[in-house]
């Protein structure tokens, strides 16, 4: 999936945030890596991802076959289009 991304962020962790259960609006702090032209360029932190949950899930473009086996949930990698990040 990383090779298919022209410019984006690989989110590897969340560090706080909030979501309005009535409207679906959210804002979360993230950490991860900047991707440019299909390659990981450098780490990023102290960034925010924000938007609306319904809009966000409607931009799901791809799902990997690599579930994380060491957590409570078997969640695979997911690729989202047109996601709003700030702090870059």
C-alpha positions as CSV (number, residue, x, y, z in Angstrom):
1,X,0.0,0.0,0.0
2,X,2.8,2.4,0.8
3,X,4.1,2.2,-2.8
4,X,0.7,3.4,-4.1
5,X,0.8,6.6,-2.0
6,X,2.1,9.7,-3.8
7,X,2.0,11.9,-0.6
8,X,0.5,10.9,2.7
9,X,1.1,9.9,6.3
10,X,1.5,6.4,7.7
11,X,-0.2,6.6,11.1
12,X,1.4,4.3,13.7
13,X,-0.1,5.7,16.9
14,X,-2.6,8.1,18.4
15,X,-1.9,10.4,21.4
16,X,-5.2,11.8,22.5
17,X,-8.1,13.6,21.0
18,X,-11.9,13.6,20.9
19,X,-14.9,12.7,18.9
20,X,-18.4,14.2,19.1
21,X,-20.8,11.3,19.3
22,X,-23.7,13.4,18.0
23,X,-22.1,15.0,14.9
24,X,-19.2,12.5,14.2
25,X,-16.7,15.3,14.1
26,X,-13.3,14.2,15.4
27,X,-9.7,15.4,16.1
28,X,-6.9,13.1,17.2
29,X,-3.2,13.6,17.7
30,X,-1.1,11.2,15.7
31,X,2.4,10.0,15.2
32,X,3.8,8.1,12.2
33,X,5.8,8.6,9.0
34,X,5.6,10.9,6.0
35,X,5.3,9.1,2.7
36,X,6.3,10.7,-0.6
37,X,6.3,9.0,-4.0
38,X,5.7,5.6,-2.4
39,X,8.6,5.8,0.1
40,X,8.8,6.5,3.8
41,X,10.7,9.8,4.1
42,X,10.9,10.7,7.8
43,X,9.0,10.4,11.1
44,X,6.3,12.9,12.0
45,X,4.7,13.6,15.4
46,X,2.6,16.3,17.1
47,X,0.3,16.2,14.1
48,X,-3.5,16.2,14.1
49,X,-6.0,14.2,12.0
50,X,-9.5,15.7,11.9
51,X,-12.8,15.4,10.0
52,X,-16.1,13.7,10.3
53,X,-16.4,9.9,11.0
54,X,-19.0,9.3,8.3
55,X,-17.0,11.2,5.7
56,X,-13.8,9.6,6.8
57,X,-15.1,6.0,6.5
58,X,-16.5,6.8,3.1
59,X,-13.0,7.5,1.9
60,X,-11.7,4.0,2.7
61,X,-9.8,3.1,-0.5
62,X,-8.0,-0.2,0.4
63,X,-7.7,-2.8,3.2
64,X,-4.6,-4.9,3.7
65,X,-4.4,-8.6,4.6
66,X,-2.0,-8.0,7.5
67,X,-4.0,-8.1,10.7
68,X,-2.0,-7.0,13.8
69,X,-1.9,-10.2,15.8
70,X,-0.6,-8.7,19.1
71,X,-3.6,-6.6,20.2
72,X,-7.1,-7.1,21.3
73,X,-8.5,-6.6,17.8
74,X,-7.2,-8.1,14.5
75,X,-7.1,-4.8,12.6
76,X,-5.4,-4.7,9.2
77,X,-3.7,-1.8,7.5
78,X,-6.2,0.6,5.9
79,X,-5.7,3.3,3.2
80,X,-7.9,6.4,3.3
81,X,-8.1,9.1,0.6
82,X,-8.3,12.9,1.1
83,X,-7.7,12.9,4.9
84,X,-7.0,16.2,6.7
85,X,-3.7,16.3,8.6
86,X,-2.3,19.5,10.2
87,X,1.1,20.1,11.6
88,X,3.2,19.0,8.7
